[in-house]
């Protein structure tokens, strides 16, 4: 099953109402230049690491990478629990050690 694309809606910049509805189209293939897709803006690393149409997220860093690319239309799948409290404590400790 090939995914469909969408051209996107056009909104009024003043009242934010839809003034033109987008259309469903055939999904464009990725076209990379300098590590970014010229069609959707996704990072090449993210697209090429997709499995079964999903970017697998098992670490905090992968989650951040996914969130940076989510507007490009990629789908993510959380495959491990990510404990933010531990990660934030570790990162804060590292920052303190540098100063």
C-alpha positions in Angstrom: 0.0 0.0 0.0 1.5 3.3 -1.1 0.9 6.3 1.2 -0.8 9.3 -0.3 0.5 12.8 0.0 -1.4 16.0 0.7 -0.8 19.5 -0.8 -1.9 21.3 2.4 -4.6 23.8 3.2 -4.2 27.5 2.6 -5.3 29.7 5.5 -6.2 33.3 5.9 -3.3 35.1 7.7 -5.8 37.3 9.6 -8.7 35.0 10.7 -6.9 31.7 10.2 -9.9 30.1 8.3 -9.3 27.7 5.5 -9.6 29.6 2.2 -8.5 26.8 0.0 -8.5 23.1 0.8 -5.6 20.9 -0.1 -5.7 17.9 -2.4 -4.7 14.3 -1.9 -2.0 13.4 -4.4 0.5 10.6 -5.0 3.2 10.8 -2.3 6.4 12.3 -3.7 9.6 10.4 -3.4 12.3 11.9 -1.3 15.0 13.9 -3.1 18.0 14.5 -0.9 20.5 17.4 -1.1 23.0 18.1 1.7 21.3 15.6 4.0 17.8 17.1 3.7 14.8 16.1 1.6 14.0 18.9 -0.8 10.4 17.8 -0.9 9.5 17.5 2.8 12.5 18.7 4.8 13.2 15.4 6.6 16.7 14.5 7.6 18.2 11.9 5.3 19.3 9.9 8.3 15.7 9.6 9.6 14.2 8.6 6.3 16.8 6.0 5.5 16.5 4.4 9.0 12.7 3.9 8.7 11.5 0.3 9.1 8.1 -0.7 7.8 7.3 3.0 7.2 8.2 4.0 10.8 11.2 5.7 12.4 11.9 3.6 15.4 12.4 5.5 18.6 14.2 3.8 21.5 16.4 6.6 22.9 16.0 10.2 24.0 18.3 11.3 21.2 16.2 9.4 18.6 13.0 11.1 20.1 14.6 14.5 19.7 15.6 13.7 16.1 12.0 12.5 15.3 10.5 15.6 16.8 12.8 17.8 14.7 11.4 16.0 11.6 7.8 15.4 12.5 6.5 18.2 10.3 7.9 16.4 7.3 5.2 13.8 7.7 7.3 10.9 9.0 5.7 8.3 11.3 7.4 7.3 14.5 7.1 4.2 16.7 8.2 4.2 20.3 9.9 0.8 20.8 11.4 1.3 24.3 10.4 3.2 27.4 12.3 6.5 27.7 12.8 7.7 31.3 13.1 11.5 31.0 13.9 12.1 34.6 17.1 10.0 34.5 18.2 11.5 31.2 17.6 15.1 32.3 19.6 14.4 35.5 22.5 12.9 33.5 22.5 15.9 31.1 22.4 18.4 33.9 25.3 16.6 35.7 27.3 16.7 32.5 26.7 20.4 32.1 27.7 21.1 35.7 30.9 19.1 35.2 31.9 21.3 32.2 31.7 24.5 34.2 
